[in-house]
């Protein structure tokens, strides 16, 4: 098993939330991918969707506070975008290349994950079997990201690294976790 910890950084030109910290860990055991995000700080200023009684697949989750990761196969242009809302809603998109051929990934009919929301922290944990999209032998590269929206509607973009002139989570240069 390969387990790595991470700490996300806000994109420099977006509004920063100095009292926030986004950390976590990610691992791959055979073809089980586990990722856990921890959002800590003054969460009263962050727009966090309330838990849904019926979490479901939804589009455009990135328009609000959303935990994301991008998974690419080493030496392939194909990649997937996973979106996880604190409300429990989710989606997965498949791309043929950089922002090309975006399609909803239908290999997954549900994507259950756990959210623990406290006054000063939020934890989100996902454990997903990747067999539906990649084989256990394939090396993968991952970009870990988060969109944070404050209660005034301002948005900041957080990632392991920002390789572009503007916030762009799709840049393959930013898929720096190797599993």
N, C-alpha and C positions, 0 to 999 in steps of 0.2 A: 504494500500500500504506500502511496506517495501522498503525504499530507503537507500542505503548505498554508501558512498564515498570510493575511494580506491587510493592507491599510490603504484606503482610497483617498485621493487628493481631489479637491475641486479644480475645475478648469479656471485658470488665472483670471480671465476677463469676465466671468460671470459673478453675480453677487455671491459673496462668501458668507457663510454662517460660521463665525469664528468659534462658537461654542459646540459645534458638532464634530463627531468623530465617527467614521465608518470603518469598521474592522471586521475580520472574520477568518474563516478557514475553508479550505477546499481540499478534497481528496478523491482519488479514484482507486477502487479496489476491484480488480478484474474489470467489469464494465459498469459498476455502480459508481455514480458520481454523487458526492455529498458536498453541499455548500451551505455555509451558515454565515449570515450577515448579522452584525451587531451595530445598531445605530444608537449612539449615546449623546447626551447633551440636553440642551434646553428644547425639548420636543413640543412645548406649548406654542412655539412659533412656526411649527411645521404642519402643513396640511397632510394629515394621515387619515386615509379612508377607514371608516369603522368596519369591523368584521362583518362579512355577509353571511346570512343564514344559508345561502345557496351559491357558493363560489362556482364560477363558470368561466369558460373561455370568452375573453372580451378583447376587442381591438383598441388600439391607441392608449394603452395603459401608461405609456411614457409621457402622456400629457399631464400626469399627476405624479406624486411620489411613487416611485417604482424601482424595485431592485431588478437588475438585469445581469445577464452574462451572455457572452458571445463565444460559441464553440466552433472551431474550425479544425478540419483534418489537415495534418501536416502534409505539405506538398500538394495541396488541392485548393482550388479557389472557392469551393463550396463551404458554406458556414450556416450556423443557426443562431437565431436571437431568441433567448428565453426572457420573458417578462413576467414578473411576480409582483402583484399588488398586495399591500398590507391587508386589504379587504379579503384576500383569498382568491381573487380573480387571477387569471393567467393567460398566456398565449405563447406559442412558439412559431417562429417564421423561418423558412428555409430560403437561402439565397444561393444563386449559381455563381456569383462573383460579387465584387464590391458594389453593393446597393443594386444588384441586377437580379431580375427574376424572382422578386419577393413573392412567396406563397405561404399560406398557412400550412404548417407541418401537420398533416393528418395522421401520422403514425401514432400520435398520442391522443387519446380520447379524454384523458383527465391528467392532471398534474397536481396531486395533493401535496401540500407543504404546511408546515406549522408556523404560526406567528404568535409571539408573546409580546404584548404591548403593555409596558409599565409607564409610570410617570416620567422617568428620566431615561428610558431605554426601550428599544424595540429589537427583538431578535426574530429572524426569519430563517428557517432551516428546510432544505429540500434534499431529498434522497431520490435519485432517478436512475432507472435502468436505461443505459444508452444503446442496448442491443437493437432497438428499433431503427436507429439511424447510423451507428458506426459499430464496427467489430471491436472486440476487446484487444485485438492485436494492433489496431491503428493508433498511432500517436496523435494526440490532440493538443491544440493550443487554445487557451481561453483568455478572453478579455473580461474582467469583472468591473461592473459599472453600476451606478445608481443615479436616478434623477430625483432631486429633492425640490419640492415646491413648498414655499412658505405660505402662511395664511394670507399674505397680501397678494399672492399670485406670482411672485418672482420665482424663477427657477435657477437652480445650480446643477451642474453636471459633474459627477464624481467618477473617477476611474483610477486604475492602478498607475497609468501613465497617459499623458495627452501628447500625441505625436503630430497633431495637425495644428494649423493656424487658428482653427475654430474647433469647438467641441464636436468630435465625430467618433462615436463609439465603433463604427464599422471599419475603421482603418486596421488592416491586418497587422501592421507594425505594433499595434497596442495589444494584440493577443499574446501576452508574454508569459503566462503560466503554462508550463509544459507538463502534461500528464500522460 
